[in-house]
Amino acid sequence: MGLAGVLAFLWLPARAADPKPDATIKNASIEASVYLDDKIKADAALAADCLAEGRKWIDKNAAEAASARKNEPELFRDRGGYSFERKYSERSVVDGRYVSVLRDDYMDTHGAHPNSDVNTILWDAAEKKRISIRPFFTETADNGPTLTAMRKAVIAALNTEKKRRGAGETATTEWYKELKPTLLKIGAVTLAPSTVSGKSSGLTFHYPPYAVGPYAEGQYVVFVPWETLKPYLTAEGANIFGGARPKADTDDRQ
């Protein structure tokens, strides 16, 4: 390396250190960590809530890994311990109050391949507690008009996204049979950001591998604009929804 190269190397910025986990465990059976992003840490109540959940998740998986290692020690001698990682990240803040959080999990339990999962949290910063989307809609009964319309819009959005990915052959009733018009079965939901400050442009639904397609298709994130659900909004729903989805907010999480 010439002098110029040496000098250039010396002036390279130091590589940022990997973030430290907010909770972790490492032993012969498992290595598991939980991470909170900086925006979540800025809200003490939300951070405490997520971290408490994350610690329980670590403890549960550690107990299961220890049991598996006891029953099949040869698998752990050859491949080491299980690996788990959970990340909590802020997706949006609406009306200065409603915080949508993504909870992304990675799991390697010595199967054919590692797996991942995604879930969501909707946090009411004013009440300092988790809530559902129920306050934004006039009714959310199982199989009722709101959730029936929501499911129809979700499936239409999934079909469009599958076509875009070249995966139209899995846009079938069979793959969508677990999507039910109920709050617990329609999919993990977040409030999408908007071009209007403080508003949400609609709902995004987050599906892990296998939920609505084979593992090779990865995760799906699909968007339902608020206008589609306008007939079902409460006064609070009408207050928080508005504007359009920013172009930078994409669905591609493969």
C-alpha positions as CSV (number, residue, x, y, z in Angstrom):
1,M,0.0,0.0,0.0
2,G,1.4,3.4,-0.9
3,L,1.7,6.4,1.4
4,A,-1.5,7.9,0.0
5,G,-3.3,4.6,0.7
6,V,-2.0,4.4,4.2
7,L,-3.1,8.0,5.0
8,A,-6.5,7.3,3.6
9,F,-6.8,4.2,5.7
10,L,-5.8,6.1,8.8
11,W,-8.5,8.7,8.2
12,L,-11.3,6.2,7.8
13,P,-14.0,6.8,10.4
14,A,-14.1,4.2,13.2
15,R,-16.7,1.5,12.6
16,A,-19.7,2.0,14.8
17,A,-20.0,-0.5,17.5
18,D,-22.8,-3.0,17.3
19,P,-25.7,-2.0,19.5
20,K,-25.6,-3.6,23.0
21,P,-28.7,-5.7,23.8
22,D,-31.1,-4.3,26.4
23,A,-31.5,-7.9,27.8
24,T,-29.5,-11.0,27.0
25,I,-28.6,-14.5,28.0
26,K,-25.8,-16.8,26.7
27,N,-25.0,-20.3,27.8
28,A,-24.5,-23.7,26.2
29,S,-28.2,-24.0,25.3
30,I,-29.0,-20.6,24.0
31,E,-28.0,-17.1,23.0
32,A,-30.9,-14.7,23.1
33,S,-31.0,-10.9,23.1
34,V,-33.6,-8.2,23.1
35,Y,-33.0,-4.7,21.5
36,L,-35.1,-1.5,21.9
37,D,-34.5,1.3,19.4
38,D,-33.7,4.8,20.7
39,K,-37.1,6.2,20.1
40,I,-38.7,3.5,22.2
41,K,-36.1,4.1,25.0
42,A,-37.1,7.8,25.0
43,D,-40.5,6.8,26.4
44,A,-39.8,5.3,29.8
45,A,-43.2,3.6,30.2
46,L,-43.1,2.0,26.7
47,A,-39.5,0.9,27.1
48,A,-40.3,-0.8,30.4
49,D,-43.3,-2.5,28.9
50,C,-41.4,-3.8,25.9
51,L,-38.4,-4.9,28.0
52,A,-40.6,-6.8,30.5
53,E,-42.2,-8.7,27.7
54,G,-38.8,-9.3,26.1
55,R,-37.3,-10.7,29.3
56,K,-40.2,-13.1,29.6
57,W,-39.6,-14.2,26.0
58,I,-36.0,-14.8,26.8
59,D,-36.8,-16.8,29.9
60,K,-39.4,-19.0,28.1
61,N,-37.0,-19.8,25.2
62,A,-34.1,-20.4,27.6
63,A,-36.1,-23.0,29.5
64,E,-37.2,-24.7,26.3
65,A,-33.6,-24.7,24.9
66,A,-32.3,-26.2,28.2
67,S,-34.9,-29.0,28.0
68,A,-34.1,-29.7,24.3
69,R,-30.3,-29.9,25.1
70,K,-31.0,-32.3,27.9
71,N,-33.1,-34.6,25.6
72,E,-30.9,-34.3,22.5
73,P,-27.4,-33.3,23.6
74,E,-25.8,-34.5,20.4
75,L,-27.6,-31.7,18.4
76,F,-26.1,-29.0,20.6
77,R,-22.6,-30.6,20.5
78,D,-22.6,-30.4,16.7
79,R,-24.4,-27.1,16.2
80,G,-24.1,-25.1,19.4
81,G,-27.0,-23.5,21.2
82,Y,-30.2,-22.0,19.9
83,S,-30.2,-18.4,18.7
84,F,-32.9,-15.9,19.3
85,E,-33.1,-12.1,18.7
86,R,-36.0,-9.7,19.2
87,K,-36.0,-6.1,18.1
88,Y,-38.6,-3.5,19.1
89,S,-38.7,-0.5,16.7
90,E,-41.0,2.5,16.4
91,R,-43.0,2.6,13.2
92,S,-45.1,5.7,13.6
93,V,-46.5,8.2,16.1
94,V,-50.0,9.6,15.4
95,D,-51.6,12.6,17.1
96,G,-48.6,12.7,19.4
97,R,-50.2,9.9,21.3
98,Y,-50.6,6.6,19.4
99,V,-47.3,4.8,18.9
100,S,-47.1,1.8,16.5
101,V,-44.3,-0.6,17.4
102,L,-42.9,-3.4,15.3
103,R,-41.6,-6.5,17.1
104,D,-39.3,-8.5,14.9
105,D,-38.1,-11.9,16.0
106,Y,-35.3,-14.2,14.6
107,M,-35.2,-17.8,15.7
108,D,-32.7,-20.6,15.0
109,T,-33.7,-23.8,16.7
110,H,-31.7,-26.3,14.6
111,G,-34.5,-26.8,12.1
112,A,-34.1,-26.9,8.3
113,H,-33.6,-23.2,8.3
114,P,-33.9,-20.2,10.7
115,N,-37.3,-18.6,11.0
116,S,-38.6,-15.1,11.7
117,D,-41.8,-13.6,13.1
118,V,-43.3,-10.2,13.2
119,N,-45.9,-8.8,15.5
120,T,-47.0,-5.3,16.5
121,I,-47.9,-3.2,19.5
122,L,-50.2,-0.1,19.6
123,W,-49.2,2.0,22.5
124,D,-51.3,4.8,24.0
125,A,-48.7,7.2,25.3
126,A,-51.3,9.3,27.2
127,E,-52.7,6.3,29.0
128,K,-49.4,4.5,29.2
129,K,-50.8,1.2,28.1
130,R,-51.3,-1.1,25.1
131,I,-54.5,-0.7,23.1
132,S,-56.1,-2.2,20.0
133,I,-57.5,-0.3,17.0
134,R,-61.0,-0.7,18.5
135,P,-61.3,3.0,19.6
136,F,-61.1,4.1,16.0
137,F,-64.1,2.2,14.7
138,T,-67.7,2.2,15.5
139,E,-67.9,-1.5,15.8
140,T,-65.3,-4.3,15.7
141,A,-67.5,-7.4,16.3
142,D,-66.2,-10.7,14.9
143,N,-67.6,-11.1,11.3
144,G,-69.1,-7.6,11.6
145,P,-69.2,-5.0,8.8
146,T,-65.9,-3.3,9.8
147,L,-63.7,-6.3,10.0
148,T,-65.4,-7.9,7.0
149,A,-64.6,-4.9,4.9
150,M,-61.1,-4.8,6.4
151,R,-60.4,-8.4,5.5
152,K,-61.6,-7.8,1.9
153,A,-59.3,-4.9,1.5
154,V,-56.3,-6.8,3.0
155,I,-56.8,-9.7,0.6
156,A,-57.0,-7.3,-2.3
157,A,-53.8,-5.7,-1.2
158,L,-52.1,-9.1,-0.7
159,N,-53.1,-10.1,-4.2
160,T,-51.6,-7.0,-5.7
161,E,-48.4,-7.4,-3.7
162,K,-48.1,-11.1,-4.7
163,K,-48.5,-10.1,-8.3
164,R,-45.8,-7.5,-8.0
165,R,-43.4,-10.1,-6.6
166,G,-44.3,-12.6,-9.2
167,A,-46.0,-14.9,-6.7
168,G,-49.5,-14.8,-8.0
169,E,-49.8,-18.5,-7.9
170,T,-50.1,-18.4,-4.1
171,A,-52.8,-15.7,-4.1
172,T,-55.3,-18.3,-3.2
173,T,-58.1,-19.0,-0.7
174,E,-56.0,-21.8,0.8
175,W,-53.2,-19.4,1.8
176,Y,-55.7,-16.9,3.1
177,K,-57.9,-19.3,5.1
178,E,-56.3,-18.2,8.5
179,L,-57.2,-14.5,7.9
180,K,-60.5,-14.1,9.7
181,P,-62.6,-11.0,10.1
182,T,-61.7,-10.7,13.8
183,L,-59.3,-8.4,15.6
184,L,-57.1,-11.4,16.7
185,K,-57.0,-13.2,13.3
186,I,-56.9,-10.4,10.6
187,G,-53.1,-9.8,11.1
188,A,-50.7,-7.7,13.1
189,V,-51.6,-4.0,12.4
190,T,-49.9,-0.7,12.7
191,L,-50.9,2.9,11.9
192,A,-49.2,4.0,8.7
193,P,-47.5,7.4,8.6
194,S,-49.0,10.1,6.5
195,T,-48.1,13.1,4.4
196,V,-50.1,15.1,6.9
197,S,-48.2,15.7,10.2
198,G,-49.8,13.9,13.2
199,K,-52.2,11.9,11.0
200,S,-52.2,8.3,9.8
201,S,-52.8,7.4,6.2
202,G,-54.4,4.1,7.0
203,L,-53.5,0.6,8.3
204,T,-50.5,-1.6,7.5
205,F,-50.8,-5.3,8.1
206,H,-47.7,-7.4,8.8
207,Y,-47.4,-11.1,8.1
208,P,-44.5,-13.4,8.9
209,P,-43.3,-16.2,6.6
210,Y,-45.9,-19.0,6.2
211,A,-48.8,-16.7,7.4
212,V,-50.1,-15.9,3.9
213,G,-47.5,-17.6,1.6
214,P,-44.6,-20.1,1.7
215,Y,-41.4,-19.5,3.5
216,A,-39.6,-18.5,0.4
217,E,-41.8,-15.5,-0.1
218,G,-40.7,-14.0,3.2
219,Q,-42.8,-11.4,5.1
220,Y,-45.6,-9.4,3.7
221,V,-46.6,-5.9,4.6
222,V,-49.8,-4.5,2.9
223,F,-51.5,-1.2,3.2
224,V,-55.2,-0.3,3.5
225,P,-55.9,3.4,3.0
226,W,-58.1,5.1,5.6
227,E,-60.6,6.1,3.0
228,T,-61.5,2.5,2.5
229,L,-62.6,2.3,6.1
230,K,-64.1,5.8,6.4
231,P,-67.7,4.6,6.8
232,Y,-66.7,2.8,10.0
233,L,-64.7,5.4,11.8
234,T,-65.6,6.8,15.2
235,A,-65.0,10.5,16.0
236,E,-61.5,9.6,17.2
237,G,-60.8,7.6,14.1
238,A,-61.9,10.5,11.9
239,N,-59.5,12.7,14.0
240,I,-56.4,10.6,13.6
241,F,-56.7,9.6,9.9
242,G,-55.9,11.8,7.0
243,G,-53.5,12.5,4.1
244,A,-51.8,9.9,2.0
245,R,-49.1,7.4,2.5
246,P,-45.6,8.8,2.0
247,K,-43.7,7.3,-1.0
248,A,-40.8,6.4,1.3
249,D,-43.0,4.1,3.3
250,T,-42.8,0.9,1.3
251,D,-44.3,-2.6,1.8
252,D,-41.2,-4.5,0.8
253,R,-39.8,-6.4,3.8
254,Q,-38.6,-9.6,2.1
